[in-house]
């Protein structure tokens, strides 16, 4: 089963590192083209290949690891999903310019971290992303942990817990198998309407929580 990763920033590159460490093959992509990933490929070895966004999107399982503000632009230009699995790894936050008024907004507790919550119009983030990938089998995962720990699934004598959720049992089973193959302890949060809000940054009650199964 082929794997594609759309996005090669902090999230996408660490996701690729996690897969490479366990010998899991994947095609990584970003907006700057395959040539810009040469250093990452040299670091990770032969299991991770570089491709265009369109090539990564043709995989059987596609991980969305791009900035919230870029979702519509990137996903809107891709061909039909036709039942392939899409894993939403994103969170609804936007980066703040240091000299903008948002940087000193007293109503935003996240301003000190240089981010602000995206305006979702009362929705939760995965319901928004799901609408951008019509025809896909949709799973939420790989979003609640600090991205820097993704290449280190085993810690303190146990395995990091990684939450996932979705509405299609077979798609969730496939993603769970991949989570476990990557070295994590998978925990099913149930349907997307339940698990999506629970684990979504910045305000989900499980966002940023790093449990270890020993």
C-alpha positions as CSV (number, residue, x, y, z in Angstrom):
1,X,0.0,0.0,0.0
2,X,1.5,3.3,-1.1
3,X,1.9,6.4,1.1
4,X,2.1,10.0,0.2
5,X,2.9,13.0,2.4
6,X,1.7,16.4,1.2
7,X,3.8,19.0,3.1
8,X,7.4,18.8,4.1
9,X,7.7,21.5,6.8
10,X,8.2,20.6,10.5
11,X,5.2,18.3,10.5
12,X,5.6,16.6,7.2
13,X,9.4,16.1,7.5
14,X,9.1,14.6,11.0
15,X,6.4,12.3,9.8
16,X,8.7,11.2,7.0
17,X,11.4,10.7,9.6
18,X,9.1,8.5,11.7
19,X,8.3,6.4,8.7
20,X,11.9,6.1,7.5
21,X,13.0,5.0,10.9
22,X,10.7,2.0,10.7
23,X,11.5,1.2,7.1
24,X,8.1,2.5,5.8
25,X,8.2,3.7,2.2
26,X,6.5,7.0,1.3
27,X,6.5,9.8,-1.3
28,X,7.1,13.3,0.3
29,X,6.1,16.5,-1.5
30,X,6.0,20.2,-0.9
31,X,5.1,23.4,-2.8
32,X,8.7,24.0,-3.9
33,X,9.1,20.8,-5.9
34,X,11.0,17.5,-5.5
35,X,14.4,19.1,-6.0
36,X,14.0,21.1,-2.8
37,X,13.8,17.9,-0.7
38,X,17.3,16.7,-1.6
39,X,18.7,17.3,1.8
40,X,15.8,15.5,3.6
41,X,16.1,12.5,1.3
42,X,19.8,12.3,1.9
43,X,19.1,12.3,5.6
44,X,16.3,9.7,5.5
45,X,17.6,7.1,3.1
46,X,16.1,5.1,0.3
47,X,12.6,4.5,1.7
48,X,11.5,8.1,1.3
49,X,11.2,9.4,-2.2
50,X,10.4,13.0,-3.4
51,X,7.5,13.7,-5.7
52,X,5.1,16.4,-6.8
53,X,2.0,17.1,-4.7
54,X,0.0,15.4,-7.4
55,X,2.1,12.3,-7.2
56,X,1.9,12.2,-3.4
57,X,-1.9,12.6,-3.7
58,X,-2.2,9.5,-5.9
59,X,-1.0,7.2,-3.1
60,X,-3.4,4.8,-1.4
61,X,-2.9,6.7,1.9
62,X,-2.3,10.4,1.8
63,X,-1.2,12.4,4.8
64,X,-2.1,16.1,4.8
65,X,0.7,18.0,6.6
66,X,0.4,21.5,5.4
67,X,-0.3,24.9,7.0
68,X,-3.9,25.7,7.7
69,X,-3.9,28.8,5.5
70,X,-2.7,26.7,2.5
71,X,-5.3,24.0,2.7
72,X,-7.9,25.3,0.2
73,X,-5.2,26.3,-2.3
74,X,-3.4,23.0,-2.2
75,X,-6.3,20.5,-1.9
76,X,-8.5,22.4,-4.3
77,X,-6.2,21.7,-7.2
78,X,-6.0,17.9,-6.8
79,X,-7.9,15.3,-8.7
80,X,-10.8,13.2,-7.3
81,X,-9.9,11.0,-4.3
82,X,-12.0,8.0,-5.4
83,X,-12.1,6.3,-2.0
84,X,-8.4,6.6,-1.1
85,X,-7.6,7.2,2.5
86,X,-6.8,10.8,3.6
87,X,-5.2,11.3,7.0
88,X,-5.7,14.9,8.3
89,X,-2.6,15.8,10.4
90,X,-3.4,19.5,10.5
91,X,-4.5,21.9,13.2
92,X,-6.5,25.2,12.8
93,X,-3.8,27.7,13.8
94,X,-2.3,30.5,11.8
95,X,1.2,32.1,12.3
96,X,1.3,35.7,13.4
97,X,3.6,38.3,11.9
98,X,5.7,39.7,14.8
99,X,4.9,43.3,14.0
100,X,1.2,42.8,13.5
101,X,-1.5,43.9,16.0
102,X,-2.3,40.2,16.5
103,X,1.1,39.7,18.2
104,X,-0.1,41.7,21.2
105,X,-3.8,40.7,21.2
106,X,-4.6,40.2,24.9
107,X,-7.6,38.0,24.0
108,X,-5.3,35.4,22.4
109,X,-3.4,33.3,24.9
110,X,-1.4,31.8,22.0
111,X,0.1,35.1,20.9
112,X,3.1,34.4,23.0
113,X,3.8,31.4,20.8
114,X,3.4,33.4,17.6
115,X,0.1,31.7,16.6
116,X,-3.6,32.4,16.7
117,X,-6.7,30.1,16.3
118,X,-8.2,30.1,12.8
119,X,-11.8,31.3,12.5
120,X,-13.8,28.1,11.8
121,X,-17.2,29.7,11.9
122,X,-18.2,27.5,14.8
123,X,-17.1,24.2,13.2
124,X,-14.3,21.9,14.3
125,X,-11.3,21.7,12.0
126,X,-11.6,18.1,10.6
127,X,-15.1,18.8,9.4
128,X,-13.7,21.7,7.4
129,X,-10.8,19.6,6.0
130,X,-13.1,16.7,5.2
131,X,-15.2,18.9,2.9
132,X,-12.0,19.7,1.0
133,X,-11.3,16.1,0.1
134,X,-14.7,14.8,-1.2
135,X,-14.8,11.1,-2.0
136,X,-11.9,10.3,0.4
137,X,-12.1,7.9,3.3
138,X,-11.1,10.3,6.1
139,X,-9.2,9.8,9.3
140,X,-7.8,12.3,11.8
141,X,-4.4,11.4,13.3
142,X,-0.8,12.5,13.9
143,X,-1.8,16.0,14.9
144,X,-1.9,16.2,18.7
145,X,1.7,15.5,19.6
146,X,4.6,18.0,19.3
147,X,6.0,17.3,15.8
148,X,9.5,17.0,17.1
149,X,8.7,13.7,19.0
150,X,7.2,11.9,16.0
151,X,10.5,10.2,15.1
152,X,10.8,8.9,18.7
153,X,7.7,6.8,19.3
154,X,9.4,4.8,22.1
155,X,10.3,6.6,25.3
156,X,10.6,5.9,29.0
157,X,10.4,2.1,28.4
158,X,7.0,2.4,26.6
159,X,5.3,3.7,23.4
160,X,3.9,7.1,22.9
161,X,0.1,7.1,22.6
162,X,-1.2,8.4,19.3
163,X,-4.9,9.2,19.0
164,X,-6.9,8.7,15.8
165,X,-10.6,9.1,14.9
166,X,-12.9,8.7,11.9
167,X,-16.2,7.3,10.6
168,X,-15.1,4.4,8.4
169,X,-14.0,1.3,10.2
170,X,-11.9,-0.1,7.4
171,X,-10.0,3.1,6.9
172,X,-9.4,3.5,10.6
173,X,-8.1,-0.1,10.8
174,X,-5.6,0.6,8.0
175,X,-4.4,3.8,9.7
176,X,-4.2,2.0,13.0
177,X,-2.0,-0.7,11.5
178,X,0.3,2.0,10.1
179,X,0.4,3.9,13.5
180,X,1.5,0.7,15.2
181,X,4.0,-0.2,12.5
182,X,5.5,3.3,13.1
183,X,6.0,2.3,16.7
184,X,3.2,4.1,18.5
185,X,0.4,2.8,20.7
186,X,-2.8,3.6,18.9
187,X,-5.9,4.8,20.7
188,X,-9.2,5.1,18.9
189,X,-11.2,8.2,19.9
190,X,-14.3,7.0,18.0
191,X,-16.2,8.9,15.4
192,X,-14.8,12.0,13.8
193,X,-17.4,14.3,15.4
194,X,-16.1,13.0,18.8
195,X,-12.4,12.4,18.3
196,X,-11.7,15.3,16.0
197,X,-12.5,18.1,18.5
198,X,-10.9,16.2,21.4
199,X,-7.5,16.0,19.9
200,X,-7.4,19.2,17.8
201,X,-5.0,22.0,18.7
202,X,-5.1,24.5,20.1
203,X,-8.0,24.0,22.5
204,X,-9.0,20.3,22.4
205,X,-8.7,18.7,25.8
206,X,-6.3,16.0,24.4
207,X,-4.3,18.5,22.3
208,X,-0.6,18.4,23.2
209,X,-1.1,15.5,25.7
210,X,1.7,13.1,25.5
211,X,0.8,9.8,27.2
212,X,3.2,6.8,27.2
213,X,1.9,3.2,27.3
214,X,4.3,1.1,29.4
